């Protein structure tokens, strides 16, 4: 069960989706919710640390202002969390982007679930980079909420995007608390006959989940590689799914985070809350 949840509250773009989704989820699960907001210090400001006490004081002033921006975002969250009556804590950070991402990734490792907002490139902020970093660094499940998300979070109808891979299996295991409470579970496969071995087939996944007392239905589809993501989202709309569960593909290329094609496409055009594990 998810009893200790972390949520990233943006400071440079709209935060309402993250606030509403995470608080309603924590209330449903009777879970504690730690909210983290980051006020970003310009990378150029960090270089003044080598310039002596005077310029170091300038950096510290910039950091304090950054923390104030984080506190302002968290004040909105705090009001809503208190009104909801949940257990929560606020953690404002002020740091350069790379240090902030590292700190947030470390915090996520000691939570059952991390909740983040889908990146929105049109806003061009450091807040867009944080969700992917948490996916890479947390070692646990990350729930991405679409930036168009509104209202209370629910996961009555869940779609599992299954390709037989390690990361897909990790996502299924990480989503166990959601799956146990689901009203309906749809196993979604794309080109399964060509891509998945018999041992890791959708039918064997259904059998495995059945032993947990979970009833599932399998939908097999065909699509070109470029059409996998829109095919999944189209099915999610047709089935009225509340949540997708899928592996988060990617790797580090000399410290550069590189997302897999389907994962990247899903984050760019997400329409349904999606739980990913890396």
N, C-alpha and C positions, 0 to 999 in steps of 0.2 A: 504493500500500500504506500502511496505517496503521502508522507507525513511531514516532510521538510522540503519546501519548495522555494526556489529562487526565481525572482523576476527582475529583468532589466527594464528600468523605466527610462525612456529616451529623454534627453534634455534639448536636442536640436531639431526635433520634429514632433508631430502630434503624439501624445502619450495615452489618450483615452482608451484605445483598444487594449493596450497592455494592462492598464489599470483594471478595466472592467473584466477582462478575461481572467486575469490571475486571481483577483479577489473572489469572483464567483466560483472559480475552481477550488480555491482554498476553503471556501465556505461549504461547498458540497462534500469535500473530503475531510472536513474538520482538521485541516492541516495548518502548520505554521508557515507563514509567508515572509521571507526576507526580500526586501526591495532594495535594489542597488541602482543609483543614478550616478553618472559620470559627468563632471564638468571638465572639459578638455583644455589643457594648457597647450598653447601653440608649440610645436616642436622647436621652432627657432628660439623660443624663450628658454629652453633647457640649456642651450649652449652658453648662456651668460654665466652659468655656474663656474666656468673657468676664469671669469674675469675679476674675481675678488669679491670682497664683502658687499660693496655697493651694488654691483649687478646681481649678486646672489639675493639681495633684499628685493630687487625687482622681480626676480623669479618667484620668490615666496609670496609677494603681493599678487602675482598672477595666479598662483596656486590657490590662494585664499579666495580670490574672486571666482575661480572655477568651482570650488567647494560650495560657494554661495549659490551658484547656478544649479548645482546638484540638489542642494537643500530646498530650493524653490520648487523643483520638480517633485521632490518627495513630499513636500507639504500637501500637494494636491492628493497624492496617493494616500497619505496618512489620514486625511479627513474621510476619504471613502472607506478605508480599511476599518477605521474606528466605528463608522456608522454601520458597517457590516458585522461588527462584533467578532472579528477573527483575531487570532494570535498573529502578531506581525512585528517586524523591526525594520528600521530604515538605516541605510548605510550610504552616506554621500562620499564620493571619491573625487579628488582633484588631481589629475596627472596627465602626462603626455599620452597620446593614444596607445602606443605600444605597451607602456607600463600598465595602463588601465585595463587593456584587454587581458594581459597576463594575470593581473590580480583577480579579475572577474572569473577567468577560467579556473583559477585555483579555488575560489569560493564555490564554484559550481560542483567541484568534485566531492564536496561534503553535503550535497543535497540530493534528494531522491529524483527531482525533476527540475529542469530549468525552463522558464517561460520567456520567450523573446518575441519581438515584433519582426515581421517580414521586412527585409531591407527594401528601401524605397529610393532607388538611384536618382529619381527626379529631385530629391531634396539635397543630395550631395553633401552628406554629413558623416562624421566619424561614427555616428550611431548606426550607420548601415553596415559597418565592418564588424561590430561586436557580435551579432548573432552567429555568423560563421565561425568566429574565433571560439565561441563557447562550444559549438558543435565539435570542433577539432580538439579542444583542450579539456572538456569537462569529464570525459570518460563515462558519461551517462546520457539518458534521454533528454532531448531538447524539444519542447513544444513551440512550434512557430505559429503565431497568429497572423492572419492577413492584416495588412494595414487598413483594410476596409471592414474589419471585424467590428461588430457592435453588439451590445447586449450581454447576456449571460452565456458562459461557455457550457456546452453540453456534448456528450459523446454517446448518445443512444444508438446511433447507426455508424459502424466503423468499417472502413475498407482497409484491408491489408494488401499492400503492394508486394507481391511475392515473386522472387526470381531465384530462390534457392541459395542465395549467397550468404556469406558470413554476416554481413552488415544487415541484411534483411532479417536473418534469424535473431540477431541482437535486438533489432527494433521490436520484433514480436515479443521477445522475453521482457524487454523494458516496458512494453505497453500492457503487461499482464493486469495491472490494476484497472485500466480502462476496459480491457476485454472482459474481465470478470463481471463488470457492471453493464455491459452492452445489451441492448435489446436485439440487435441483429449484427452479424459479422459477415462481411463479404470478402472472400479471398479473390484478389484481382491478379490475373497473370497476363503477360504480354508475350506472345510467341513462345509459349512454354515448351512445345514439342521440340523446338530447336535449341532452347537455351538452358533447360533444367534437366538434371539427371533424375532417374526414377527414385533414387533414395531421398532426394530433396524436393519431390514433386508436391504440387498443391494438394493432391489427394492424401499424401502422407502428412502434410501439415494439418489438413482437416481431421485426420485420424488422431494426431497428437493433441490438437485442441479439444477434440471430443472426449479424450480421456480426462480432461480438466472439467468436463461437464459443459463445454461450450458448443453450441450448435452453429454451423457455418454453411455458407453457400458459396460456390465457386463460379466466377465468371471469367472465361478465357477469351482474350481478344488478340487480334493481329494488328501490327503497326510497324511502319518504318522507324528507324532509330530517331529521326527528327520529330516523329509524331507521337512518341511514347507519352510525353508529359501531357499534351493536349488530349490524348485519348483517355488517360487516367482521369483528368479533370472533367471531361465530358461524361464519363461514366459516373463520377461522383455526383454530378448535377442530376443525372437521370435517376440515380438511386436515392437521392436525398441524403447523402452521407454527411455526418457531422464532423468526422475526423478521419484522416488518412494516416496510416502507419507505414513507414518505409525506411530503408537504409539510407544513410547520408554518405554518398561516395565522395572521395577526394583524397589528396595526399599533399605532403609538404615538399615543395621544390626549392631547396636551399632557403628554408624559412618562409617562402612564399606559399600561401594557402591556395591550393588549386582544387576547385570543386569539380566533381564529375558532371557530365553533360546534362543528364536528367535531373540531378540534384540542383544544378544551377538554374535550369529552366523552371523547375518547380518554385524556387525561391523568387524568381523574377515574375512569375505569373500565377501566384498562389491564390486560390479562391476558397479553399477549405482549410481549417486548422490542420496542421500536419505534425505528427510526432516523428522525429528522425533520431537515429542513433548512428554513430560513426565507429 
